[in-house]
Amino acid sequence: MTTDGTYLIMSDGSSNISYLDPKTFRLVKVLGVTDNNGPVSNINELELIKGYFYANQWQTSYILK
Protein backbone atom coordinates (compact mmCIF):
# COMPACT_ATOMS: atom_id res chain seq x y z
CA MET A 1 0.00 0.00 0.00
CA THR A 2 1.16 3.54 -0.76
CA THR A 3 -0.33 6.99 -1.20
CA ASP A 4 -0.12 9.81 -3.72
CA GLY A 5 -1.16 12.36 -1.10
CA THR A 6 -4.80 12.14 -2.16
CA TYR A 7 -5.67 8.44 -2.31
CA LEU A 8 -4.62 5.23 -0.64
CA ILE A 9 -3.24 3.00 -3.38
CA MET A 10 -3.10 -0.74 -2.91
CA SER A 11 -2.52 -4.01 -4.65
CA ASP A 12 -4.45 -7.18 -3.89
CA GLY A 13 -2.18 -9.74 -5.53
CA SER A 14 -4.00 -9.51 -8.85
CA SER A 15 -3.04 -7.43 -11.89
CA ASN A 16 -4.94 -4.42 -10.53
CA ILE A 17 -3.90 -1.40 -8.49
CA SER A 18 -6.83 0.15 -6.61
CA TYR A 19 -7.26 3.77 -5.57
CA LEU A 20 -9.27 4.23 -2.37
CA ASP A 21 -10.70 7.33 -0.72
CA PRO A 22 -8.75 7.53 2.59
CA LYS A 23 -11.79 8.73 4.58
CA THR A 24 -14.37 6.21 3.36
CA PHE A 25 -12.19 3.47 1.83
CA ARG A 26 -14.52 3.68 -1.18
CA LEU A 27 -13.00 2.40 -4.42
CA VAL A 28 -12.32 5.39 -6.67
CA LYS A 29 -10.59 3.78 -9.65
CA VAL A 30 -8.66 0.71 -10.74
CA LEU A 31 -5.45 0.69 -12.78
CA GLY A 32 -4.64 -2.52 -14.65
CA VAL A 33 -0.99 -3.57 -14.88
CA THR A 34 0.07 -5.14 -18.17
CA ASP A 35 3.16 -5.93 -20.18
CA ASN A 36 3.60 -7.07 -23.79
CA ASN A 37 2.02 -10.43 -22.90
CA GLY A 38 -1.09 -9.11 -21.13
CA PRO A 39 -2.04 -8.64 -17.46
CA VAL A 40 0.73 -9.04 -14.89
CA SER A 41 -0.52 -10.80 -11.75
CA ASN A 42 0.90 -11.02 -8.24
CA ILE A 43 1.64 -7.29 -7.89
CA ASN A 44 3.12 -6.71 -4.43
CA GLU A 45 4.90 -4.07 -2.30
CA LEU A 46 3.87 -0.85 -4.07
CA GLU A 47 6.01 2.27 -3.95
CA LEU A 48 5.27 5.57 -5.69
CA ILE A 49 8.46 7.45 -6.60
CA LYS A 50 8.49 10.60 -8.74
CA GLY A 51 5.17 9.69 -10.38
CA TYR A 52 6.05 6.06 -11.14
CA PHE A 53 4.82 2.93 -9.43
CA TYR A 54 7.38 0.33 -8.51
CA ALA A 55 6.32 -3.11 -7.35
CA ASN A 56 7.75 -6.56 -7.13
CA GLN A 57 5.99 -9.53 -8.65
CA TRP A 58 5.44 -11.87 -5.73
CA GLN A 59 7.65 -14.97 -5.68
CA THR A 60 9.81 -13.69 -8.56
CA SER A 61 12.87 -11.46 -8.80
CA TYR A 62 11.01 -9.03 -11.12
CA ILE A 63 10.63 -5.34 -10.28
CA LEU A 64 7.87 -3.65 -12.26
CA LYS A 65 7.76 0.04 -13.14
VENTA-V774777 format. One record per residue. SS is DSSP state (@ for helix, = for strand, . for the rest). Layout:
BEGIN
SS / SS
END
This chain:
BEGIN
. / = / = / . / . / . / = / = / = / = / = / . / . / . / . / = / = / = / = / = / = / . / . / . / . / . / = / = / = / = / = / = / . / = / = / . / . / = / = / . / . / . / = / = / = / = / = / = / = / . / . / = / = / = / = / = / = / . / . / . / . / . / = / = / .
END
